[in-house]
Amino acid sequence: MYKISELAKQVGLSRTALLYYEKLELITGRRLENGYRVYSELDLQRVRLIQQLHLGGLTLKECKVCLESKIDKALVKQRLKALDEEIEQKQKSRILLAAIVGEGDLKSWHERLDKLAPDAHLDWLKTQGFSDKEALQLKWLSKDMNDHDVYMQDFMKVFQTLERWGPGSENDTKHALSLIPTSPSRILEIGCGKGVATKVLAKYSQAQITAIDNEQPALDRLVQNFKKQGLSARLETCCSNMAELPFSNESFDLVWSEGSAYIIGVEKALMLWRPIIKNKGYLMISDLVWKTNSPSAQSIEFWNHQYPDIQSVDTRIKQIAKAGYQVIANFPQSKAAWLNYYNPLGERLNELESEMTDSSAFKDMRNEVNICTKFADEFGYHMFILAKV
């Protein structure tokens, strides 16, 4: 016979737990004349059997049913299914936690979080020590907190010798500028990069140009180019976050953004940039859009990862109107604009292939060139000339 304290020691349970077992009639103690409760060897073995059933996920009440009658296989199957789901969820949790400490891939998690909560995602990245620029680069490029620095070093190595950081052409920029109804006196170019479009704006207007980008080396190169051309007096540069522009309301009669609004989201850009445009002023943005209603599975999969907000022209026009603008003209970028970017990028990747084969950034860029060359008829940049209303 076992006193309750002795039974508790044998099975590794507390006295309270055993009293609860007894309340459920899983075990039956009897009281001696001296007042002590004692339990039999059968009670000890029943507790051990119950513990094994309990480990399988059955509740104590379900364990009691199993002890008193044949096992309910339907119930066990239900518990088995719940356990499998719990194991699957815990495995996902483990993969995520391992990735956060550098033992796995975080890309899919960052992509999913950016779809569910893009602003909170960016804010959280900043609390992890990333600057505004780094957080945006992580969002669109590396997508992995642990490998970000290496990824960006490789990325910038590829683009170091390239003039263009995105599709474009002088003719397209010139044509879009010609569609602005009035001659601008102050232009703000957002996301200017090395200033390929900036030079066109300066060449075909007399405006004062303020160019912003979050890459200071690119701005330095732009300043040098304008100095060589004797245009320094017409240029100001600002290394800034395009979501937090340091300008007063109605500062510019034309805001220009070629292929950069996507960085903070087109709808957000339309909202945030509107106040700095003068009344009856203009905005030109270009954005990647679908050119077909039935894109290939490869294109859909690629852009679901790279730019999930890609839309049709009609959808963008509706968003533009909702944001307080009137579309006064729009046209697709030329094939030349596409090739001006992807041909040099492909050649540059060929040059670096032997030394960067194992680079994640290199592999991503190689895949982009392949997709954007093979399926170029399904998507491309579109230019929208908008009037603030």
C-alpha positions as CSV (number, residue, x, y, z in Angstrom):
1,M,0.0,0.0,0.0
2,Y,1.2,3.6,-0.7
3,K,0.4,6.7,1.2
4,I,-0.5,9.6,-1.1
5,S,2.9,11.2,-0.6
6,E,4.6,7.9,-1.5
7,L,2.5,7.4,-4.6
8,A,3.2,11.0,-5.7
9,K,6.9,10.3,-5.4
10,Q,6.6,7.0,-7.4
11,V,4.8,8.6,-10.3
12,G,6.2,12.1,-10.3
13,L,3.0,13.9,-9.6
14,S,1.9,16.3,-6.9
15,R,-0.5,15.4,-4.1
16,T,-3.1,17.9,-5.6
17,A,-2.9,16.1,-9.0
18,L,-3.5,12.7,-7.4
19,L,-6.5,14.0,-5.5
20,Y,-7.8,15.3,-8.8
21,Y,-7.2,11.8,-10.3
22,E,-9.3,10.4,-7.5
23,K,-12.0,13.0,-8.0
24,L,-12.3,11.8,-11.6
25,E,-12.4,8.2,-10.2
26,L,-9.3,7.2,-12.1
27,I,-7.9,5.8,-8.8
28,T,-9.6,4.9,-5.6
29,G,-7.9,5.5,-2.2
30,R,-9.2,4.3,1.1
31,R,-8.7,5.9,4.5
32,L,-7.1,3.9,7.4
33,E,-8.2,4.2,11.0
34,N,-5.3,6.6,11.6
35,G,-6.7,8.9,9.0
36,Y,-4.1,8.3,6.3
37,R,-5.2,7.7,2.7
38,V,-3.6,4.7,1.0
39,Y,-3.5,3.4,-2.5
40,S,-2.9,-0.1,-4.0
41,E,-0.3,-1.4,-6.4
42,L,-3.1,-1.4,-9.0
43,D,-3.7,2.3,-8.4
44,L,0.0,2.9,-9.0
45,Q,-0.1,1.0,-12.3
46,R,-3.3,2.8,-13.4
47,V,-1.6,6.1,-12.9
48,R,1.4,5.0,-15.0
49,L,-1.0,3.8,-17.7
50,I,-2.9,7.0,-17.6
51,Q,0.3,9.0,-17.9
52,Q,1.2,7.1,-21.1
53,L,-2.2,7.7,-22.6
54,H,-2.0,11.4,-21.6
55,L,1.3,11.7,-23.4
56,G,-0.6,10.8,-26.6
57,G,-2.7,13.9,-26.3
58,L,-5.8,12.4,-24.6
59,T,-7.5,14.4,-21.8
60,L,-7.8,12.8,-18.4
61,K,-11.5,12.3,-19.0
62,E,-10.8,10.6,-22.3
63,C,-8.2,8.5,-20.5
64,K,-10.9,7.3,-18.1
65,V,-13.1,6.3,-21.0
66,C,-10.2,4.3,-22.5
67,L,-9.7,2.5,-19.2
68,E,-13.3,1.6,-18.8
69,S,-14.2,0.5,-22.3
70,K,-12.7,-0.3,-25.7
71,I,-10.6,2.4,-27.2
72,D,-12.6,4.8,-29.4
73,K,-10.5,4.8,-32.6
74,A,-12.3,7.7,-34.0
75,L,-11.4,9.8,-31.0
76,V,-7.8,8.6,-31.3
77,K,-7.7,9.5,-35.0
78,Q,-9.0,13.0,-34.1
79,R,-6.3,13.4,-31.5
80,L,-3.7,12.1,-34.0
81,K,-4.8,14.7,-36.6
82,A,-4.6,17.5,-34.0
83,L,-1.2,16.3,-32.9
84,D,0.1,16.3,-36.5
85,E,-1.2,19.9,-37.0
86,E,0.5,20.9,-33.8
87,I,3.8,19.3,-34.8
88,E,3.6,21.0,-38.3
89,Q,3.0,24.4,-36.6
90,K,5.9,23.9,-34.2
91,Q,8.2,22.8,-37.0
92,K,7.3,26.0,-38.8
93,S,8.0,27.9,-35.6
94,R,11.3,26.2,-35.2
95,I,12.3,27.0,-38.9
96,L,11.5,30.7,-38.3
97,L,13.3,31.0,-35.1
98,A,16.3,29.2,-36.5
99,A,16.3,31.5,-39.5
100,I,16.1,34.6,-37.3
101,V,19.3,33.5,-35.6
102,G,21.0,32.8,-38.9
103,E,20.4,29.1,-39.3
104,G,18.0,29.2,-42.2
105,D,16.4,31.3,-45.0
106,L,14.2,34.2,-44.1
107,K,13.1,35.3,-47.5
108,S,9.7,33.7,-47.6
109,W,8.9,35.0,-44.1
110,H,9.9,38.6,-45.0
111,E,7.8,38.4,-48.2
112,R,4.8,37.1,-46.4
113,L,5.1,39.7,-43.6
114,D,5.5,42.5,-46.2
115,K,2.2,41.4,-47.8
116,L,0.3,41.2,-44.5
117,A,1.7,44.3,-42.7
118,P,4.2,46.3,-44.9
119,D,4.4,49.4,-42.7
120,A,4.7,47.5,-39.5
121,H,7.3,45.3,-41.2
122,L,9.5,48.3,-42.1
123,D,9.2,49.8,-38.7
124,W,10.2,46.5,-37.1
125,L,13.2,46.2,-39.3
126,K,14.3,49.7,-38.1
127,T,14.0,48.5,-34.5
128,Q,16.4,45.7,-35.4
129,G,19.0,48.3,-36.2
130,F,18.5,48.9,-40.0
131,S,18.4,52.4,-41.3
132,D,15.5,53.7,-43.5
133,K,17.6,52.9,-46.6
134,E,18.7,49.5,-45.4
135,A,15.1,48.6,-44.4
136,L,13.9,49.4,-47.9
137,Q,16.7,47.5,-49.5
138,L,16.0,44.5,-47.4
139,K,12.3,44.7,-48.3
140,W,13.0,44.8,-52.1
141,L,16.4,43.1,-52.5
142,S,18.0,40.9,-49.9
143,K,14.9,39.9,-48.0
144,D,17.1,38.3,-45.3
145,M,18.2,40.2,-42.2
146,N,21.1,37.9,-41.6
147,D,22.7,38.1,-45.1
148,H,21.7,41.7,-46.0
149,D,25.2,43.2,-45.8
150,V,26.8,40.6,-48.0
151,Y,23.9,40.7,-50.4
152,M,24.1,44.4,-50.8
153,Q,27.8,44.4,-51.3
154,D,27.4,41.9,-54.2
155,F,24.4,43.9,-55.6
156,M,26.3,47.2,-55.6
157,K,29.4,45.4,-57.2
158,V,27.3,44.5,-60.2
159,F,25.8,47.9,-60.6
160,Q,29.0,49.8,-59.9
161,T,29.8,50.1,-63.7
162,L,26.2,50.4,-64.9
163,E,24.7,53.8,-65.8
164,R,21.1,52.8,-65.5
165,W,19.5,51.3,-62.3
166,G,16.2,50.6,-64.1
167,P,14.6,50.6,-67.6
168,G,14.5,53.9,-69.4
169,S,15.5,55.9,-72.4
170,E,16.1,59.5,-73.3
171,N,13.3,59.5,-75.9
172,D,10.8,58.3,-73.4
173,T,11.8,60.8,-70.7
174,K,11.7,63.6,-73.4
175,H,8.3,62.5,-74.7
176,A,6.8,62.4,-71.2
177,L,8.2,65.8,-70.4
178,S,6.7,67.2,-73.7
179,L,3.3,66.1,-72.5
180,I,3.4,68.4,-69.5
181,P,1.0,71.3,-70.5
182,T,3.1,74.1,-69.0
183,S,6.9,74.7,-68.7
184,P,8.0,73.8,-65.2
185,S,10.1,76.1,-63.2
186,R,10.9,73.8,-60.3
187,I,11.2,70.0,-60.7
188,L,11.7,67.5,-58.0
189,E,13.0,64.2,-59.2
190,I,12.5,61.3,-56.7
191,G,14.8,58.3,-56.9
192,C,17.2,59.8,-59.4
193,G,19.9,57.2,-59.2
194,K,23.0,58.3,-61.1
195,G,20.9,61.0,-62.9
196,V,20.3,59.5,-66.4
197,A,16.8,61.0,-66.5
198,T,17.9,64.1,-64.6
199,K,20.2,65.1,-67.5
200,V,17.3,64.8,-69.9
201,L,15.1,67.0,-67.7
202,A,17.8,69.6,-67.6
203,K,18.4,69.4,-71.3
204,Y,14.8,69.9,-72.3
205,S,13.7,72.4,-69.7
206,Q,14.9,75.5,-68.0
207,A,13.8,74.4,-64.5
208,Q,15.6,74.3,-61.3
209,I,16.0,70.6,-60.4
210,T,16.1,69.0,-57.0
211,A,17.2,65.4,-57.2
212,I,16.8,63.0,-54.3
213,D,18.0,59.5,-53.8
214,N,19.0,57.4,-50.7
215,E,22.4,56.5,-52.3
216,Q,24.9,59.4,-51.7
217,P,27.5,58.0,-54.1
218,A,25.0,58.2,-56.9
219,L,24.2,61.8,-56.0
220,D,27.9,62.6,-55.9
221,R,28.3,61.3,-59.4
222,L,25.3,63.3,-60.6
223,V,26.8,66.5,-59.2
224,Q,30.1,65.8,-61.0
225,N,28.3,65.2,-64.3
226,F,26.3,68.5,-64.0
227,K,29.5,70.3,-63.1
228,K,31.2,69.1,-66.2
229,Q,28.3,70.3,-68.3
230,G,28.2,73.7,-66.6
231,L,24.7,73.0,-65.1
232,S,25.6,73.0,-61.4
233,A,23.6,76.2,-60.8
234,R,20.4,74.4,-61.8
235,L,20.9,71.4,-59.6
236,E,20.3,70.6,-55.9
237,T,20.6,67.2,-54.4
238,C,19.3,65.6,-51.3
239,C,20.0,62.2,-49.8
240,S,16.6,61.5,-48.4
241,N,13.9,58.9,-47.8
242,M,11.2,59.3,-50.4
243,A,8.5,58.6,-47.8
244,E,9.7,61.5,-45.6
245,L,10.5,64.4,-48.0
246,P,11.9,67.5,-46.3
247,F,10.0,70.0,-48.5
248,S,7.2,72.4,-47.7
249,N,3.8,72.1,-49.3
250,E,3.4,73.3,-52.9
251,S,7.1,73.6,-53.4
252,F,7.3,72.1,-56.9
253,D,5.2,72.5,-60.1
254,L,6.5,69.1,-61.4
255,V,7.4,66.0,-59.4
256,W,9.2,63.3,-61.5
257,S,9.6,59.6,-60.6
258,E,10.8,57.1,-63.1
259,G,10.6,53.5,-61.7
260,S,10.9,54.4,-58.1
261,A,7.4,54.9,-56.6
262,Y,7.1,51.1,-56.1
263,I,9.7,51.4,-53.3
264,I,7.1,52.8,-50.9
265,G,4.1,51.6,-52.9
266,V,2.4,53.5,-55.7
267,E,-0.7,54.4,-53.8
268,K,1.3,55.6,-50.8
269,A,3.5,57.6,-53.1
270,L,0.5,59.3,-54.7
271,M,-0.8,60.3,-51.3
272,L,2.5,61.4,-49.7
273,W,3.8,63.4,-52.7
274,R,0.6,65.2,-53.5
275,P,1.0,68.0,-50.9
276,I,4.4,69.2,-52.2
277,I,3.0,69.7,-55.7
278,K,1.7,73.2,-56.4
279,N,-2.0,73.7,-57.2
280,K,-2.4,72.9,-60.9
281,G,1.0,71.2,-60.8
282,Y,2.0,67.8,-62.3
283,L,3.3,64.4,-61.4
284,M,5.0,61.9,-63.7
285,I,5.4,58.4,-62.4
286,S,6.4,55.2,-64.2
287,D,5.5,51.8,-62.8
288,L,5.7,48.2,-63.8
289,V,2.3,46.9,-65.2
290,W,0.8,43.8,-66.8
291,K,0.5,44.1,-70.6
292,T,-1.7,41.1,-70.9
293,N,-4.7,39.7,-69.1
294,S,-3.3,36.2,-69.1
295,P,0.4,36.2,-68.1
296,S,2.3,33.0,-67.9
297,A,2.7,31.0,-64.7
298,Q,6.4,31.8,-64.6
299,S,5.7,35.6,-64.8
300,I,3.1,35.4,-62.1
301,E,5.3,33.5,-59.8
302,F,8.3,35.8,-60.3
303,W,6.4,39.0,-59.7
304,N,4.5,37.6,-56.8
305,H,7.9,37.4,-55.1
306,Q,9.5,40.5,-56.6
307,Y,6.6,43.0,-56.9
308,P,3.3,41.6,-55.7
309,D,1.6,45.0,-56.3
310,I,2.0,44.8,-60.1
311,Q,-1.3,45.9,-61.6
312,S,-2.9,46.5,-64.9
313,V,-2.9,50.1,-66.4
314,D,-6.7,50.4,-65.8
315,T,-6.3,49.5,-62.1
316,R,-3.5,52.1,-61.7
317,I,-5.6,54.8,-63.4
318,K,-8.5,54.1,-61.0
319,Q,-6.1,54.4,-58.0
320,I,-4.6,57.6,-59.5
321,A,-8.1,59.2,-59.8
322,K,-9.0,58.1,-56.2
323,A,-5.8,59.8,-54.9
324,G,-6.8,63.2,-56.4
325,Y,-5.1,63.3,-59.8
326,Q,-6.3,63.5,-63.4
327,V,-4.4,61.4,-66.0
328,I,-3.7,63.7,-68.8
329,A,-1.5,61.2,-70.8
330,N,0.0,57.8,-70.4
331,F,2.0,55.5,-72.6
332,P,4.1,52.3,-72.4
333,Q,7.8,52.6,-72.2
334,S,9.6,51.6,-75.4
335,K,11.3,48.4,-76.1
336,A,14.5,50.4,-76.3
337,A,14.0,51.5,-72.7
338,W,13.8,47.9,-71.6
339,L,16.9,46.8,-73.5
340,N,18.8,49.9,-72.3
341,Y,18.7,48.3,-68.9
342,Y,18.6,44.5,-69.3
343,N,21.2,44.2,-72.1
344,P,24.0,45.9,-70.1
345,L,22.9,44.2,-66.9
346,G,23.1,40.8,-68.6
347,E,26.6,41.6,-70.1
348,R,27.8,42.7,-66.6
349,L,26.6,39.5,-65.1
350,N,28.4,37.5,-67.7
351,E,31.6,39.4,-66.8
352,L,31.3,38.6,-63.1
353,E,29.9,35.0,-63.4
354,S,33.2,33.2,-62.6
355,E,33.7,35.1,-59.4
356,M,30.1,35.5,-58.2
357,T,28.5,32.2,-59.0
358,D,27.7,31.4,-55.4
359,S,26.3,34.9,-54.6
360,S,22.6,35.1,-53.8
361,A,22.4,38.6,-55.3
362,F,24.0,37.4,-58.5
363,K,21.6,34.4,-58.8
364,D,18.6,36.7,-58.2
365,M,19.8,39.2,-60.8
366,R,20.5,36.4,-63.3
367,N,17.0,35.0,-62.8
368,E,15.5,38.5,-63.3
369,V,17.3,39.0,-66.5
370,N,16.2,35.6,-67.8
371,I,12.5,36.2,-66.8
372,C,12.4,39.8,-68.1
373,T,14.0,38.8,-71.4
374,K,11.9,35.7,-72.0
375,F,8.5,37.2,-71.0
376,A,9.1,40.9,-71.9
377,D,5.8,41.0,-73.9
378,E,3.8,40.2,-70.8
379,F,4.8,43.2,-68.6
380,G,6.8,46.4,-68.7
381,Y,7.0,50.0,-67.4
382,H,4.2,52.4,-68.2
383,M,4.5,56.2,-67.9
384,F,1.6,58.2,-66.3
385,I,1.5,62.1,-66.6
386,L,-0.9,63.4,-63.9
387,A,-2.4,66.7,-63.0
388,K,-3.1,67.5,-59.4
389,V,-6.8,68.3,-59.0
